[in-house]
Amino acid sequence: MKRAFIIVLDSVGIGELPDAHLWQDEGSNTLRAIRTHKNFDCPNLTKMGLFNVETVGGGVDAPTGSFARLGELSKGKDTTIGHWEIAGIVSPTALPTYPNGFPKEVIDEFEKRTGRKAICNLPYSGTEVIKDYGKEHIETGALIVYTSADSVFQIAAHEDYVPVSELYRYCEIARDLLQGEHGVGRVIARPFTGEYPFTRTANRHDYSLIPQGTTMLDVLKENGFATISVGKIYDIFAGKSVSESNRTTSNHHGMEVTLDIQKRDFEGLCFANLVDFDMKYGHRNDIAGYAEAMTDFDRQLGEFLEGMREDDILIITADHGCDPATPSTDHSREYVPMLVYGNGIKGGVDLGTRSSFADISATVLDYFGLDQKDTKGTSFLMEVSK
């Protein structure tokens, strides 16, 4: 049985793209910010060739995997657009962002449809917004609506006062409302709990736009292959062409789930996202935590590599950057690394700098012997196959 595994290290970028200045991201380099910290110890990624990737530096003599630096053709630096490009869609225009908050007509309609007032309506840190507006929310029943530099409409509510199921319903209302001109990439439920200063819970849920084109998931599912998601992949693709969804509570749990799937018999793709790098550490400028999380992933990666079967292929990549060493707490417009590994994959092939994340999609479809149809990208399978 042919099985492909894609693991997205959410936000592990490796240096600014040529157009980073358009997003005020000059100088961003997420991996550089964490690699020298004492908490960073990633022997498996190192052996596979992470530091052999072009411009990263510090590589080993005989990498066990092949490797590349991927540029992004899509206009954006957010999770949705990044994952869509990995799956074969290039987005020529950026999704809308709201640096001054959402227009009055959007908020008015949201309040009308939900029957609740909205407070805040500004770009905000997710941990700070519940400190500043959590008490008012509890006292008035108003929903905390906020955004960021990304294309998101986020709704925060205390689980004791707004049940999670009700918060999800409000997010569905917002998703239905935010289409067309105001079609943000994601509506995100941000439940929290406890006493001031409050704590966000693991019940986050993302509501994405339906992908605006054909993805590798579509092609795989149409041809009878499994499309198994781990983490927020299901949300990012709005469930489209996902045959099985597995929710996770952390990076570590996400890898545990992926390791369990690895033990099963299936033919197709397992597509995993590890969001803690971005959500818990990149956005909070927590270099130490980010480095430690990479080390924890690397340990679990060692177990995964031992469990790979004869025809398995593993691709490790990222979807954007989120440099914890810059003053910004938002995503950064960066190149991403790509490592490819398997018994049938050559070690040490330097694929150089490739123009698009979509080359991953093209390669996966090539691996399963499928036509790309309308998906983008150029396969590198022949260059790395033994």
C-alpha positions, 0 to 999 in steps of 0.5 A: 500500500502506498502511503504519504504523510505530510507534516506541517510545522506551522510557522517554521519559516527559514528567512524572508521572501523577496517581497517580505517588505510588502508585509513589513517582514524584512529580516524575519527568520523563524528558524534562525531565531530558535536554533541557537537556544539551549532548548533546541535539540533536533538531531533527527531533523538535522540528519534529514537535512534541515540545515542543508537547505539553501541559505539555512547553513550548518548542514551534515555531510550525508543527509538521510533525506532530500531537501528544498527551500520553497517560495510562496506564489500566493499573495499572503502569509496566513495559514489558509493560503499557505495550506491551500498552496501546499495542496495545489492552489495558488491564490493571486490575491490576498484575503481581506484584513482589517487593521482598524477592525471590521466595518460597522455594517459587518458588526451590525449584521453580526449582532442582528443575526446572533442577538448579542452585542460585539465588543472590542473589534480591533486587532488584538493578541488572543491572550491580552484580549480576554484580559482586557475584555473578559470581565465586560463579556461576563457582565454583559453577555457581549461577544469579544470580536477581534482580528489580527494582521491575518485574515481572521474574524475571531470570537472569544467567549467564556465557556461557563457563560457561553457554552462551546456549542453556542460559540460554534453556532455564532462562528457558523453565523459569522462564516455565512456572513463573511463571504465575497468582499469580506470573505476572511480566510478563517472565522475562529472560535476562541473559548476561554475559562477560569478567573481573571486573567483567564485561560484559553482552552483547547476547544478552538475551532476554525471555520475556513472558506471553501477552497477556491479551486481543485486541491490534491485532496479532491483528486485523491478522494475522487480516485478512491484514496484515503485523505486523513487529516490531523489537527486543523487540516479539516478546518483549513479545507472546510472539510472538503474532500477529507475522508477522516478528521482527527482533532488534536489538543497540542503538537504532542497529541497531534504526533501521537495521533499521527503515530497511531495512524501510521500503524494502520493499513490504508492507502492514501494521504495523512495530512497533519498540522502542528499548530502550537509552534505558531499559536503558543510560541510564535505569536507570543514571541516565546523563543524558549518555548518554540525551541523546546517544542521543536525538540519535543517534535524531533523526539517523536519524529524519531519514533515515526521514522522507525515506524515507516513502511517500505513504500511510505513517503514523508514530507515535512514542511511549513506554511509561513513564518512567525518569527518570535525574535521580532517586535511583531507577534504576527505571521511573517512572509518567509520561505519554508523548508521541505524535507522528503524521506522514505525507503524509496527516496534518495538521501542528500538530493538538494532540490534548491529553491523552488518557486511554490509550495504547490510542488508538494501537491504535484509530487504527492499526486505523481507518487500515487500515479494521478493526473494533476488536473487543475492543481498547480505545482511541478513534481520533483518525484523523479529527482528524488526517487531511487 
